[in-house]
Amino acid sequence: MPIQAGDKMPEGVLVEMTGDGPAPHNTADLFAGKKVVFFAVPGAFTPTCSARHVPGYVEHAQALKDKGVDAVYCMSVNDAFVMGAWGKDQGSDEVVTMLADGNCDYTKSLDLVLDGSGFGMGQRSQRFALIVTDGVVEHACIEAPGDFKVSSAEHVVSLL
């Protein structure tokens, strides 16, 4: 069953590209003691993800902060090098932390795998947004296949 409100975030490792290279982060540390918006996209540099999903979170970063959000994390089943380059391309460095789930392990632990093999993309993450407080999911906004509504920054801001 996919992660839902009331669930504790599973433990795992996600990787951020830093100036010193790839830096692994234990998810327990990413979520502990903070209010976090954690959203995922099917792929870096893909049309909806690049044109609407990440830009929405960049645009609404201050509104999220004003509503008590300590961090915004974007995850994709891509490697840390791609996620770092995509973050630079999106101008998200100061407001959205780009996290790689290169082997799809964390996405699997959330039970939110999308089979993109029909498009030559292999296993990916479904599009979703979670509002997480101190490691516990408050809201789980999981998109239907092909949709982009409930995981948008605008929708997430309305829930806070």
Buried (B, 14 or more C-beta within 10 A) or exposed (E): EEBEEEBEBBEBBBBBBEEEEBEEBEBBEBBEEBBBBBBBBBBBBBEBBBEEBBBBBBEBBEBBEEBEBEBBBBBBBBBBBBBBBBBEEBEBEEBBBBBBBBEBEBBBBBEBBBEBEEEEBEBBBBBBBBBBBEBEBBBBBBBEEEEBEBBBBEBBBEEB
